[in-house]
Amino acid sequence: MSPSIDLSPFMSPRWFEDINTYFPSVFADLDKRNSALDPWCMLSNLIDEFNKNRSTVIAAPFIKVLDELMSAWHPRKNKTEGLPNISFILQKPEPLGTEFKCIA
C-alpha cells in the first residue's frame, strides 16, 4: 500500500534492518512490565518519558473552549463511500462531511 523508501544514499539496507530490529529494545523496561500482558512494554519507557516531557513543556490553560470541526466529504462512487458517520449540517461552510468535537 505505501511506497517503499530508498534509503541507499544514507545507509545500507542491513543497517536499516538492524535499527528497525533493535530500536525498541533501547527503551525496554522488562523489569517493571510483563511482556506477555503488555504488548507495548518495549516502548513503554519512551511513551512515559514523552508524556512526562510533554506535561512539563506544554502548559495548558485553565480555560478551555469546546467547538466543532467539519471535514468536508466529496464522495466519488456512492453516497457515503463506506464512511459510517457522515452528516449534513446546513449552517457549516461545507455542509456534507464528518463532524469532530474539539477542544482548544
NORPE-V44137 format. One record per residue. N is the residue number from 1. RES is the residue in one small letter. OMEGA is omega in degrees with one decimal (* if undefined). NEAR is the number of other C-alpha atoms within 10 Angstrom. D_LAST is the distance of its C-alpha to the last C-alpha in Angstrom with 1 decimal. Layout:
N|RES|OMEGA|NEAR|D_LAST ; N|RES|OMEGA|NEAR|D_LAST
//
This chain:
1|m|179.8|3|34.4 ; 2|s|-179.3|4|32.9 ; 3|p|178.1|5|35.2 ; 4|s|-177.3|6|36.9 ; 5|i|178.5|6|36.1 ; 6|d|180.0|10|39.2 ; 7|l|-175.4|10|38.8 ; 8|s|175.8|9|42.5 ; 9|p|-174.3|6|42.1 ; 10|f|-178.6|9|40.1 ; 11|m|179.4|10|41.5 ; 12|s|177.9|11|44.0 ; 13|p|178.5|12|43.0 ; 14|r|177.6|9|44.4 ; 15|w|179.5|11|42.1 ; 16|f|177.8|13|39.1 ; 17|e|177.9|11|40.4 ; 18|d|178.3|10|41.0 ; 19|i|-179.6|11|37.5 ; 20|n|-178.7|10|36.0 ; 21|t|-170.6|10|38.4 ; 22|y|-178.9|10|38.0 ; 23|f|179.5|13|34.5 ; 24|p|-177.8|16|33.2 ; 25|s|175.9|12|36.1 ; 26|v|-176.9|11|34.9 ; 27|f|-173.3|16|32.1 ; 28|a|175.0|18|34.1 ; 29|d|-175.3|16|34.6 ; 30|l|177.6|12|37.2 ; 31|d|-175.7|8|38.4 ; 32|k|-171.3|9|35.3 ; 33|r|177.0|15|34.6 ; 34|n|-175.4|12|36.8 ; 35|s|178.5|14|36.6 ; 36|a|-178.7|8|38.1 ; 37|l|-176.1|8|35.3 ; 38|d|-179.0|10|32.3 ; 39|p|-180.0|11|32.3 ; 40|w|-175.4|15|29.6 ; 41|c|-179.8|22|31.7 ; 42|m|-179.2|19|32.6 ; 43|l|-175.5|16|29.0 ; 44|s|177.8|19|27.8 ; 45|n|177.0|16|28.3 ; 46|l|-179.9|16|26.3 ; 47|i|178.6|14|23.3 ; 48|d|179.5|11|23.8 ; 49|e|176.7|12|24.1 ; 50|f|179.8|11|21.1 ; 51|n|178.1|12|18.9 ; 52|k|178.0|11|20.7 ; 53|n|-179.8|11|20.2 ; 54|r|-179.2|11|16.5 ; 55|s|178.8|11|16.1 ; 56|t|-175.5|8|18.3 ; 57|v|-177.5|9|17.0 ; 58|i|-180.0|8|13.2 ; 59|a|177.8|8|12.3 ; 60|a|179.4|9|9.2 ; 61|p|178.8|7|9.1 ; 62|f|-179.5|6|10.6 ; 63|i|179.6|6|8.6 ; 64|k|-177.6|9|5.6 ; 65|v|176.6|8|5.1 ; 66|l|-178.3|8|6.6 ; 67|d|177.3|10|7.9 ; 68|e|178.2|10|10.6 ; 69|l|-179.6|13|11.6 ; 70|m|175.9|18|15.3 ; 71|s|-175.7|14|17.2 ; 72|a|-178.2|16|20.7 ; 73|w|179.5|17|23.6 ; 74|h|-179.1|13|27.1 ; 75|p|-176.4|13|29.6 ; 76|r|-174.0|8|32.9 ; 77|k|178.9|7|35.4 ; 78|n|-170.2|8|34.6 ; 79|k|-175.4|10|32.3 ; 80|t|-178.8|15|29.6 ; 81|e|177.7|12|30.6 ; 82|g|178.2|9|29.9 ; 83|l|-173.5|12|26.2 ; 84|p|-172.6|8|26.1 ; 85|n|178.1|9|23.0 ; 86|i|-179.4|16|23.6 ; 87|s|177.4|16|22.8 ; 88|f|179.2|14|23.9 ; 89|i|-170.0|13|21.9 ; 90|l|-173.6|9|23.9 ; 91|q|177.9|7|21.4 ; 92|k|177.8|12|19.2 ; 93|p|172.5|9|20.5 ; 94|e|-168.8|14|21.5 ; 95|p|-178.6|16|22.5 ; 96|l|179.9|18|23.6 ; 97|g|179.1|21|21.3 ; 98|t|-178.3|17|18.9 ; 99|e|177.9|17|15.9 ; 100|f|170.9|10|12.9 ; 101|k|-178.6|9|10.5 ; 102|c|-179.2|10|6.9 ; 103|i|178.8|9|3.8 ; 104|a|*|9|0.0
//
